[in-house]
């Protein structure tokens, strides 16, 4: 895996002086670039460090858990790159211990914002968006072709939504796609990988950032879905289309639905792919948006309870989630 130069001392100083409520007020100031379900993406430090994006995962209880995650992350990226043939944004991981807490950072090259798929769809023509979606489908199809060929032996869980890809060489000042569209994938912080049908990523890690009073219901009602949906090509396609609602481009959804259905009909005749409908996408999006808005509200309550009890709350939360 390509390496990036990580300033370990900078990260240690950042962790020691982190203000999770206001990262920009930390002893080493940071700017939030993005929020994920289990990570926060940060720009940390001075000018020489601003070419990197730091994905912070603070949910590990001991060094063994953190080491296991790093090893699985490396294996996941290796399979994506060297066995499936995807281009993955260069990066590496680092493990830190601070006051009994173990934090893993995924450090990647920082991407030009306007070249990321969900930004590019705001300046591309509908016809160019169709070409972009087709390029994403072809890359995502490689993953599920691999899974089919290695079913029961080695399979990859994969989130192919438009916001997880960067367009190589894209110029927002001249928003046109090149004849050969080159994409790189960067959403590698949830390394879902099955060996002999057994999930290698500890599902309990998803629950660490959840409020303690919700853990049982999330485990009962939602955890299995989170751990399986990204192995199902059709569910990944529905999620990809629904992402256009989140990115404020509902006008593009009818065309994206048609593009996905035509692609799948041409390449998946033997599997009997059931066409995706607008109603299905709309219902999926509404449910997903409600779940994550509610979840964030309860996490903020949990943060307040930690503060009242004088306990540290190590997670960085957005003010609101754009869904």
C-alpha positions, 0 to 999 in steps of 0.5 A: 500500500502506498505510504504517506508521511505521518507526523506522529508527534503532531497527532500525539500533541493533538490528542492530548489537547483535543477539544472534541466539542470545538476541534478548532479550539484545540491546543493544536487547531483542527478543521473538520473536513467531513463526518462519517458514521464511525470517524471524523475527517480532520485537517490538523496542524500547520501548512506543511500538514495540510496536504493530509486528511486525518480520519480519527477513530477513537472507539478502541478499548485496548491495544489488541483491538486497535492492532487488529483493526489496522491489520484488517484495514491493510488487508482490505485495502490490499484486496481492493487494490491488488486483487480487485484492481481498484485505485485507492487513495494513498494512505496509512494508519497510526495507533496512539495511546493516550490516558488509557484510550486507544485511537487509530488514525487513517491518514490519506492524501487530502483530495481536491474537494471539487473533484469528489463525486458528490461535489462534481455532480453540481457542476457537470451536465446531466449527460456527464453525470450519467457518464460519471455514474456509469464509471462508478458502476463499472468500478463497483461491479468489479467488487461484486464480480470478485465476491461472486467468484470467491463466494464463501471464501473471501468477500468484500463489503463495499459502499459505492455511493458517489461521495466516496470517489474522487475524479482523477484530474478533474478541473472544476473550472472546465467541468468536463469528464475526460474520455477515459474517466479515472476514479479513485476510492477513499472510503476505507474506514469500515473494512468489511471483509468476510473469510469463509463466510465469517465477518472479520470486522468486530461488529461491536466497534459500531456500537462504541460511539452509541449512547449506552442507553441505545446499544441494546436496541441498535444491536437488536434492530440495526446492527445486522443490517449495517453488517450485511447491506454492503455485501448486497449489490442491489442494496448498494445500488439503492444507496447509491441512488438515494445519495443524490437526495442527500446531495441535493440533486433530486432532479438527477434521480430519475436518470440515475435510476434508469442508468443503474437499471440499464447497467444491471439489466445488461450485466446481471441477466443471469441473476435476475436483477429486480429493477430499482424504483423511484418509490423504493429509493424515496422510502429508503432515503427517508428512513435512512435520514430519520435514523441518522438524525435521531441517532445524532440527537441521542448522541448529543444527549449522551455527550451532555450526560458525560459532561454532567457526570464529569466524564470525557466524551471523546467523539467529535459530533456535527451540529447536524447531519445533512441527509 
